[in-house]
Amino acid sequence: MSQYVFKMPDLGEGTVDAEIVAWHTQPGDEVSEDQLIVEVMTDKAAVEVPAPVSGRVVSITGAPGDKVAVGSPLIVFEVGESAAPALAPGAGSMPAPAAAPVSAAAPVSASAAMSARGAEAKSAPQSAPAPAAADPAPGRQGRVMASPANRRRAREAGIDLSALVGSGPGGRILRDDVTAAAQRPAAPSSPRGRGVAAETSEIKVIGLRRLIAERMSEAKRNIPHFSYVEEVDVTELDSLRQHLNASRKDDAAGMSYLPLVVMALTRVLESFPQCNVLYDAARGVLVRHRAVHVGIATQTPDGLKVPVLRNAESLGLWEVAAEIRRLAERARSNKASRDELAGSTITVTSLGKLGGIASTPIINAPEVAIIGLNKAVLRPVVLQDAVVVRRIMNLSSSFDHRFVDGYDAAAMIQALKELLEHPAMIFVPKVESK
């Protein structure tokens, strides 16, 4: 038997280290080649790293939240002598880590949505015992072993994972363990009918949530935001939406406000190209786009992601609705590709029925504008000297004041308001002036 040290692979795009998100194996476990052993996150992507060999895990380096430098020992395997020659340098490529696409929340930088490129794992066999990694048996020294998804389920259900006995390998807590705990009867309340909440819990900010926090802070710190809120009468828009839903095919995506807003936005940006721009801070250059690649802020179990509706200006209304639905489903199921999660030129964000009266969305850098939809509600308004009931929705938008002047921002939203209040105009070809 010999030991094989697998080092943190080079995940590409200038990566110098990666954060441990979740271990899927522990010291003492037997693993097979290509079996998922650890999830890590770089500044650009979540990456699933497979085992390069079959063998027994001797030690691992780092706990969730720790960063390990590229080229540093990550995990030590005990392998059979017959396996050693196949592992010699130059004998063949190691399995490439699998990129798990991630988007940062809107308004998180679009670069946060990029997946890392697969890279050749770098490691070398050793005949002498390797130095033991820090915390050689974390699962046996009080640290809870559970995937990020199961930690989230437990948190949402109010379950203390440290009180559970996992049924997985090495005491790892599985989904069934969390489900069973959630179904147990609640402890009796106090005589007054309410229990006393005296405990606290600490949640380490790692993985996607850490990336979101960093991108949000960076955008808010570096971009001088200018927010503008306008009230829009969407009564006619809602009537059109209901008519379209009543006549749509059974397999067609339902028509919400979002596809109609996207269609109107593509028309407006023809006259306001300065809002369909990316700022390249490294070169000090504004990159103006003719194509409209709309980032669609999407809530997922892992946090907000921003899949990209590409070339929205070239699509019909039903195509836009279908593509929005497809992208949202892929983002929520964590199946969105790198191309689907990067490259937006302007972002639209909406909380649907939870949209509130107004909001101040943070710009999805390196973009310079973000359009926010608030909820549409019936309100009494004055129309032609009479008080009538109309459906009103506010548009809450933010602009990078370095490159978009207040007048231009307001004029753009007013043009968008005009189309949304008279939705037939969205589909009327623009007449070029002579």
TORSEDO-281670 format. One record per residue (C-alpha): residue number from 1; x, y, z. Coordinates in steps of 0.05 Angstrom, whole numbers, padded with zeros to 5 digits. Layout:
<nodes>
+-----+--------+--------+--------+
| num |     xx |     yy |     zz |
+-----+--------+--------+--------+
| NUM |      X |      Y |      Z |
...
+-----+--------+--------+--------+
</nodes>
This chain:
<nodes>
+-----+--------+--------+--------+
| num |     xx |     yy |     zz |
+-----+--------+--------+--------+
|   1 |  00000 |  00000 |  00000 |
|   2 |  00023 |  00071 | -00013 |
|   3 | -00004 |  00141 | -00001 |
|   4 | -00026 |  00188 | -00056 |
|   5 | -00032 |  00263 | -00043 |
|   6 | -00084 |  00298 | -00085 |
|   7 | -00072 |  00373 | -00088 |
|   8 | -00120 |  00429 | -00099 |
|   9 | -00126 |  00432 | -00175 |
|  10 | -00117 |  00493 | -00218 |
|  11 | -00188 |  00513 | -00234 |
|  12 | -00169 |  00563 | -00288 |
|  13 | -00180 |  00638 | -00300 |
|  14 | -00126 |  00660 | -00252 |
|  15 | -00151 |  00621 | -00192 |
|  16 | -00101 |  00621 | -00135 |
|  17 | -00143 |  00587 | -00082 |
|  18 | -00212 |  00557 | -00071 |
|  19 | -00260 |  00556 | -00012 |
|  20 | -00284 |  00489 |  00016 |
|  21 | -00360 |  00488 |  00011 |
|  22 | -00375 |  00416 |  00031 |
|  23 | -00338 |  00351 |  00040 |
|  24 | -00372 |  00289 |  00012 |
|  25 | -00322 |  00241 |  00043 |
|  26 | -00286 |  00235 |  00109 |
|  27 | -00223 |  00200 |  00135 |
|  28 | -00234 |  00125 |  00135 |
|  29 | -00282 |  00125 |  00077 |
|  30 | -00270 |  00081 |  00016 |
|  31 | -00280 |  00119 | -00048 |
|  32 | -00280 |  00101 | -00122 |
|  33 | -00247 |  00138 | -00178 |
|  34 | -00291 |  00196 | -00205 |
|  35 | -00334 |  00195 | -00142 |
|  36 | -00351 |  00265 | -00117 |
|  37 | -00306 |  00281 | -00058 |
|  38 | -00312 |  00356 | -00045 |
|  39 | -00347 |  00419 | -00069 |
|  40 | -00305 |  00482 | -00073 |
|  41 | -00318 |  00552 | -00095 |
|  42 | -00273 |  00601 | -00131 |
|  43 | -00288 |  00674 | -00142 |
|  44 | -00324 |  00654 | -00206 |
|  45 | -00357 |  00587 | -00195 |
|  46 | -00377 |  00528 | -00152 |
|  47 | -00338 |  00466 | -00173 |
|  48 | -00350 |  00393 | -00157 |
|  49 | -00283 |  00356 | -00151 |
|  50 | -00282 |  00281 | -00165 |
|  51 | -00234 |  00230 | -00135 |
|  52 | -00173 |  00219 | -00180 |
|  53 | -00163 |  00148 | -00154 |
|  54 | -00197 |  00092 | -00117 |
|  55 | -00175 |  00081 | -00046 |
|  56 | -00185 |  00097 |  00028 |
|  57 | -00185 |  00169 |  00052 |
|  58 | -00129 |  00180 |  00102 |
|  59 | -00137 |  00255 |  00115 |
|  60 | -00169 |  00317 |  00088 |
|  61 | -00149 |  00390 |  00090 |
|  62 | -00195 |  00446 |  00111 |
|  63 | -00266 |  00454 |  00138 |
|  64 | -00324 |  00487 |  00102 |
|  65 | -00307 |  00560 |  00096 |
|  66 | -00232 |  00550 |  00095 |
|  67 | -00191 |  00568 |  00033 |
|  68 | -00139 |  00522 |  00005 |
|  69 | -00085 |  00547 | -00043 |
|  70 | -00078 |  00516 | -00112 |
|  71 | -00024 |  00463 | -00109 |
|  72 | -00031 |  00451 | -00034 |
|  73 | -00049 |  00382 | -00007 |
|  74 | -00125 |  00373 | -00007 |
|  75 | -00136 |  00300 |  00009 |
|  76 | -00091 |  00239 |  00021 |
|  77 | -00111 |  00170 | -00004 |
|  78 | -00084 |  00102 |  00013 |
|  79 | -00081 |  00063 | -00052 |
|  80 | -00060 | -00007 | -00072 |
|  81 |  00010 | -00017 | -00101 |
|  82 | -00020 | -00037 | -00168 |
|  83 | -00052 |  00031 | -00173 |
|  84 |  00013 |  00070 | -00163 |
|  85 |  00043 |  00064 | -00233 |
|  86 | -00021 |  00091 | -00265 |
|  87 | -00015 |  00152 | -00222 |
|  88 |  00055 |  00171 | -00241 |
|  89 |  00064 |  00240 | -00271 |
|  90 |  00053 |  00240 | -00346 |
|  91 |  00015 |  00175 | -00345 |
|  92 | -00050 |  00208 | -00363 |
|  93 | -00097 |  00264 | -00345 |
|  94 | -00133 |  00265 | -00279 |
|  95 | -00209 |  00273 | -00280 |
|  96 | -00226 |  00346 | -00289 |
|  97 | -00269 |  00379 | -00236 |
|  98 | -00341 |  00389 | -00256 |
|  99 | -00364 |  00461 | -00258 |
| 100 | -00430 |  00473 | -00222 |
| 101 | -00456 |  00539 | -00252 |
| 102 | -00472 |  00593 | -00202 |
| 103 | -00503 |  00662 | -00210 |
| 104 | -00498 |  00714 | -00162 |
| 105 | -00560 |  00745 | -00140 |
| 106 | -00587 |  00804 | -00175 |
| 107 | -00557 |  00850 | -00167 |
| 108 | -00494 |  00810 | -00162 |
| 109 | -00440 |  00819 | -00215 |
| 110 | -00452 |  00778 | -00276 |
| 111 | -00381 |  00751 | -00269 |
| 112 | -00404 |  00715 | -00207 |
| 113 | -00447 |  00671 | -00252 |
| 114 | -00389 |  00644 | -00292 |
| 115 | -00368 |  00572 | -00283 |
| 116 | -00295 |  00553 | -00276 |
| 117 | -00261 |  00518 | -00335 |
| 118 | -00244 |  00445 | -00324 |
| 119 | -00170 |  00438 | -00309 |
| 120 | -00122 |  00380 | -00303 |
| 121 | -00116 |  00360 | -00230 |
| 122 | -00045 |  00363 | -00206 |
| 123 | -00019 |  00312 | -00156 |
| 124 |  00038 |  00263 | -00144 |
| 125 |  00043 |  00195 | -00109 |
| 126 |  00087 |  00189 | -00048 |
| 127 |  00116 |  00126 | -00019 |
| 128 |  00128 |  00158 |  00049 |
| 129 |  00070 |  00178 |  00093 |
| 130 |  00046 |  00248 |  00078 |
| 131 |  00040 |  00299 |  00133 |
| 132 | -00028 |  00295 |  00165 |
| 133 | -00076 |  00349 |  00143 |
| 134 | -00106 |  00395 |  00195 |
| 135 | -00166 |  00365 |  00230 |
| 136 | -00156 |  00294 |  00205 |
| 137 | -00223 |  00269 |  00228 |
| 138 | -00271 |  00328 |  00232 |
| 139 | -00333 |  00286 |  00233 |
| 140 | -00310 |  00252 |  00297 |
| 141 | -00292 |  00315 |  00335 |
| 142 | -00360 |  00348 |  00341 |
| 143 | -00367 |  00380 |  00273 |
| 144 | -00433 |  00366 |  00239 |
| 145 | -00427 |  00331 |  00172 |
| 146 | -00483 |  00352 |  00125 |
| 147 | -00488 |  00381 |  00055 |
| 148 | -00505 |  00455 |  00045 |
| 149 | -00574 |  00435 |  00020 |
| 150 | -00589 |  00395 |  00083 |
| 151 | -00562 |  00450 |  00127 |
| 152 | -00610 |  00498 |  00093 |
| 153 | -00669 |  00450 |  00102 |
| 154 | -00652 |  00443 |  00176 |
| 155 | -00645 |  00518 |  00185 |
| 156 | -00712 |  00531 |  00152 |
| 157 | -00745 |  00477 |  00195 |
| 158 | -00713 |  00504 |  00259 |
| 159 | -00674 |  00439 |  00270 |
| 160 | -00608 |  00437 |  00308 |
| 161 | -00563 |  00392 |  00266 |
| 162 | -00516 |  00380 |  00325 |
| 163 | -00573 |  00343 |  00360 |
| 164 | -00583 |  00294 |  00303 |
| 165 | -00550 |  00227 |  00292 |
| 166 | -00535 |  00219 |  00218 |
| 167 | -00550 |  00154 |  00182 |
| 168 | -00498 |  00166 |  00128 |
| 169 | -00426 |  00144 |  00124 |
| 170 | -00386 |  00168 |  00184 |
| 171 | -00449 |  00196 |  00216 |
| 172 | -00463 |  00243 |  00158 |
| 173 | -00533 |  00274 |  00162 |
| 174 | -00576 |  00257 |  00102 |
| 175 | -00640 |  00288 |  00076 |
| 176 | -00682 |  00232 |  00107 |
| 177 | -00652 |  00249 |  00175 |
| 178 | -00673 |  00322 |  00169 |
| 179 | -00743 |  00302 |  00143 |
| 180 | -00753 |  00254 |  00201 |
| 181 | -00732 |  00306 |  00252 |
| 182 | -00780 |  00357 |  00222 |
| 183 | -00838 |  00309 |  00228 |
| 184 | -00828 |  00296 |  00302 |
| 185 | -00879 |  00328 |  00349 |
| 186 | -00858 |  00395 |  00375 |
| 187 | -00838 |  00402 |  00448 |
| 188 | -00894 |  00425 |  00495 |
| 189 | -00899 |  00500 |  00501 |
| 190 | -00897 |  00540 |  00565 |
| 191 | -00961 |  00549 |  00605 |
| 192 | -00969 |  00617 |  00574 |
| 193 | -00972 |  00585 |  00505 |
| 194 | -00904 |  00610 |  00481 |
| 195 | -00837 |  00576 |  00490 |
| 196 | -00776 |  00614 |  00513 |
| 197 | -00725 |  00622 |  00458 |
| 198 | -00658 |  00626 |  00494 |
| 199 | -00611 |  00594 |  00443 |
| 200 | -00571 |  00626 |  00387 |
| 201 | -00539 |  00594 |  00327 |
| 202 | -00481 |  00615 |  00283 |
| 203 | -00482 |  00606 |  00208 |
| 204 | -00416 |  00611 |  00172 |
| 205 | -00420 |  00653 |  00109 |
| 206 | -00390 |  00608 |  00056 |
| 207 | -00401 |  00586 | -00016 |
| 208 | -00452 |  00621 | -00058 |
| 209 | -00476 |  00665 | -00001 |
| 210 | -00405 |  00690 |  00010 |
| 211 | -00398 |  00704 | -00064 |
| 212 | -00464 |  00742 | -00065 |
| 213 | -00443 |  00783 | -00004 |
| 214 | -00377 |  00801 | -00036 |
| 215 | -00408 |  00822 | -00103 |
| 216 | -00463 |  00862 | -00069 |
| 217 | -00414 |  00899 | -00026 |
| 218 | -00368 |  00912 | -00084 |
| 219 | -00424 |  00939 | -00128 |
| 220 | -00453 |  00984 | -00073 |
| 221 | -00384 |  01009 | -00052 |
| 222 | -00358 |  01025 | -00122 |
| 223 | -00420 |  01048 | -00159 |
| 224 | -00453 |  01115 | -00143 |
| 225 | -00526 |  01092 | -00149 |
| 226 | -00581 |  01138 | -00173 |
| 227 | -00650 |  01109 | -00161 |
| 228 | -00713 |  01131 | -00196 |
| 229 | -00784 |  01107 | -00180 |
| 230 | -00843 |  01119 | -00227 |
| 231 | -00916 |  01100 | -00223 |
| 232 | -00944 |  01063 | -00283 |
| 233 | -01017 |  01050 | -00300 |
| 234 | -01015 |  00977 | -00325 |
| 235 | -01090 |  00968 | -00332 |
| 236 | -01087 |  00959 | -00407 |
| 237 | -01024 |  00916 | -00400 |
| 238 | -01059 |  00871 | -00351 |
| 239 | -01119 |  00865 | -00398 |
| 240 | -01072 |  00844 | -00454 |
| 241 | -01037 |  00795 | -00409 |
| 242 | -01103 |  00762 | -00388 |
| 243 | -01126 |  00758 | -00461 |
| 244 | -01060 |  00725 | -00482 |
| 245 | -01065 |  00674 | -00426 |
| 246 | -01137 |  00657 | -00444 |
| 247 | -01117 |  00643 | -00516 |
| 248 | -01050 |  00610 | -00507 |
| 249 | -01033 |  00539 | -00524 |
| 250 | -01034 |  00488 | -00468 |
| 251 | -00959 |  00478 | -00471 |
| 252 | -00941 |  00552 | -00477 |
| 253 | -00911 |  00590 | -00418 |
| 254 | -00959 |  00632 | -00378 |
| 255 | -00957 |  00706 | -00394 |
| 256 | -00935 |  00748 | -00335 |
| 257 | -00915 |  00821 | -00335 |
| 258 | -00842 |  00804 | -00342 |
| 259 | -00841 |  00783 | -00417 |
| 260 | -00881 |  00845 | -00435 |
| 261 | -00834 |  00890 | -00396 |
| 262 | -00774 |  00857 | -00429 |
| 263 | -00805 |  00868 | -00498 |
| 264 | -00818 |  00942 | -00481 |
| 265 | -00747 |  00949 | -00454 |
| 266 | -00715 |  00925 | -00518 |
| 267 | -00754 |  00979 | -00556 |
| 268 | -00735 |  01034 | -00507 |
| 269 | -00661 |  01017 | -00508 |
| 270 | -00659 |  01033 | -00582 |
| 271 | -00666 |  01105 | -00562 |
| 272 | -00625 |  01100 | -00497 |
| 273 | -00564 |  01058 | -00517 |
| 274 | -00524 |  01089 | -00460 |
| 275 | -00563 |  01044 | -00412 |
| 276 | -00545 |  00980 | -00449 |
| 277 | -00472 |  00985 | -00431 |
| 278 | -00419 |  00948 | -00392 |
| 279 | -00363 |  00986 | -00356 |
| 280 | -00294 |  00955 | -00363 |
| 281 | -00261 |  00986 | -00302 |
| 282 | -00193 |  00955 | -00317 |
| 283 | -00189 |  00992 | -00384 |
| 284 | -00232 |  01052 | -00366 |
| 285 | -00278 |  01036 | -00425 |
| 286 | -00353 |  01034 | -00434 |
| 287 | -00373 |  00976 | -00479 |
| 288 | -00439 |  00994 | -00514 |
| 289 | -00480 |  00935 | -00539 |
| 290 | -00531 |  00935 | -00596 |
| 291 | -00557 |  00867 | -00575 |
| 292 | -00599 |  00866 | -00512 |
| 293 | -00579 |  00810 | -00465 |
| 294 | -00628 |  00815 | -00406 |
| 295 | -00608 |  00786 | -00339 |
| 296 | -00670 |  00756 | -00305 |
| 297 | -00662 |  00757 | -00229 |
| 298 | -00686 |  00689 | -00206 |
| 299 | -00697 |  00664 | -00135 |
| 300 | -00670 |  00593 | -00126 |
| 301 | -00661 |  00547 | -00065 |
| 302 | -00587 |  00567 | -00066 |
| 303 | -00599 |  00642 | -00070 |
| 304 | -00611 |  00693 | -00125 |
| 305 | -00582 |  00676 | -00194 |
| 306 | -00584 |  00716 | -00258 |
| 307 | -00594 |  00673 | -00320 |
| 308 | -00588 |  00713 | -00385 |
| 309 | -00641 |  00720 | -00439 |
| 310 | -00596 |  00731 | -00499 |
| 311 | -00614 |  00775 | -00559 |
| 312 | -00682 |  00792 | -00530 |
| 313 | -00691 |  00844 | -00585 |
| 314 | -00695 |  00789 | -00637 |
| 315 | -00748 |  00747 | -00602 |
| 316 | -00824 |  00748 | -00605 |
| 317 | -00867 |  00755 | -00543 |
| 318 | -00882 |  00681 | -00534 |
| 319 | -00809 |  00664 | -00547 |
| 320 | -00789 |  00712 | -00492 |
| 321 | -00839 |  00682 | -00444 |
| 322 | -00817 |  00611 | -00460 |
| 323 | -00743 |  00628 | -00453 |
| 324 | -00753 |  00663 | -00387 |
| 325 | -00789 |  00601 | -00360 |
| 326 | -00735 |  00554 | -00387 |
| 327 | -00678 |  00595 | -00357 |
| 328 | -00713 |  00601 | -00290 |
| 329 | -00724 |  00526 | -00286 |
| 330 | -00652 |  00511 | -00304 |
| 331 | -00626 |  00561 | -00252 |
| 332 | -00670 |  00533 | -00197 |
| 333 | -00649 |  00461 | -00213 |
| 334 | -00576 |  00482 | -00216 |
| 335 | -00571 |  00460 | -00288 |
| 336 | -00558 |  00527 | -00321 |
| 337 | -00494 |  00528 | -00363 |
| 338 | -00438 |  00579 | -00360 |
| 339 | -00464 |  00616 | -00421 |
| 340 | -00534 |  00619 | -00391 |
| 341 | -00508 |  00652 | -00328 |
| 342 | -00462 |  00705 | -00356 |
| 343 | -00460 |  00763 | -00405 |
| 344 | -00522 |  00804 | -00388 |
| 345 | -00522 |  00878 | -00409 |
| 346 | -00580 |  00901 | -00366 |
| 347 | -00619 |  00866 | -00311 |
| 348 | -00693 |  00862 | -00293 |
| 349 | -00712 |  00843 | -00223 |
| 350 | -00781 |  00829 | -00194 |
| 351 | -00808 |  00801 | -00130 |
| 352 | -00876 |  00788 | -00161 |
| 353 | -00933 |  00793 | -00110 |
| 354 | -00882 |  00809 | -00056 |
| 355 | -00856 |  00868 | -00096 |
| 356 | -00877 |  00922 | -00047 |
| 357 | -00889 |  00994 | -00064 |
| 358 | -00818 |  01013 | -00082 |
| 359 | -00748 |  00986 | -00078 |
| 360 | -00676 |  01008 | -00091 |
| 361 | -00643 |  00951 | -00130 |
| 362 | -00568 |  00946 | -00131 |
| 363 | -00536 |  00948 | -00200 |
| 364 | -00510 |  00882 | -00229 |
| 365 | -00439 |  00905 | -00244 |
| 366 | -00409 |  00915 | -00294 |
| 367 | -00477 |  00937 | -00321 |
| 368 | -00499 |  01009 | -00311 |
| 369 | -00574 |  01000 | -00302 |
| 370 | -00625 |  00954 | -00269 |
| 371 | -00700 |  00956 | -00275 |
| 372 | -00743 |  00934 | -00215 |
| 373 | -00816 |  00914 | -00219 |
| 374 | -00860 |  00924 | -00158 |
| 375 | -00928 |  00891 | -00148 |
| 376 | -00988 |  00914 | -00188 |
| 377 | -01048 |  00935 | -00145 |
| 378 | -01116 |  00967 | -00155 |
| 379 | -01116 |  01040 | -00133 |
| 380 | -01164 |  01099 | -00141 |
| 381 | -01135 |  01149 | -00189 |
| 382 | -01160 |  01212 | -00223 |
| 383 | -01171 |  01202 | -00297 |
| 384 | -01204 |  01255 | -00340 |
| 385 | -01231 |  01292 | -00279 |
| 386 | -01262 |  01229 | -00249 |
| 387 | -01239 |  01182 | -00195 |
| 388 | -01232 |  01112 | -00224 |
| 389 | -01201 |  01046 | -00203 |
| 390 | -01138 |  01029 | -00243 |
| 391 | -01083 |  00976 | -00236 |
| 392 | -01019 |  01011 | -00216 |
| 393 | -00948 |  00985 | -00213 |
| 394 | -00885 |  01022 | -00194 |
| 395 | -00820 |  01015 | -00232 |
| 396 | -00760 |  01022 | -00185 |
| 397 | -00695 |  01028 | -00222 |
| 398 | -00623 |  01044 | -00208 |
| 399 | -00569 |  01074 | -00253 |
| 400 | -00494 |  01083 | -00249 |
| 401 | -00491 |  01159 | -00241 |
| 402 | -00420 |  01161 | -00268 |
| 403 | -00445 |  01144 | -00337 |
| 404 | -00520 |  01155 | -00338 |
| 405 | -00544 |  01226 | -00322 |
| 406 | -00607 |  01236 | -00281 |
| 407 | -00644 |  01267 | -00340 |
| 408 | -00628 |  01208 | -00385 |
| 409 | -00648 |  01158 | -00332 |
| 410 | -00714 |  01192 | -00320 |
| 411 | -00727 |  01199 | -00395 |
| 412 | -00714 |  01125 | -00406 |
| 413 | -00763 |  01105 | -00351 |
| 414 | -00815 |  01154 | -00379 |
| 415 | -00808 |  01122 | -00448 |
| 416 | -00816 |  01053 | -00416 |
| 417 | -00877 |  01078 | -00378 |
| 418 | -00908 |  01103 | -00444 |
| 419 | -00902 |  01035 | -00477 |
| 420 | -00928 |  00997 | -00416 |
| 421 | -00989 |  01043 | -00410 |
| 422 | -01003 |  01035 | -00485 |
| 423 | -00979 |  00963 | -00497 |
| 424 | -01001 |  00961 | -00570 |
| 425 | -00943 |  01008 | -00584 |
| 426 | -00894 |  00955 | -00562 |
| 427 | -00909 |  00917 | -00626 |
| 428 | -00914 |  00976 | -00674 |
| 429 | -00850 |  00982 | -00718 |
| 430 | -00810 |  01043 | -00702 |
| 431 | -00815 |  01097 | -00755 |
| 432 | -00746 |  01125 | -00772 |
| 433 | -00743 |  01201 | -00778 |
| 434 | -00719 |  01229 | -00844 |
+-----+--------+--------+--------+
</nodes>
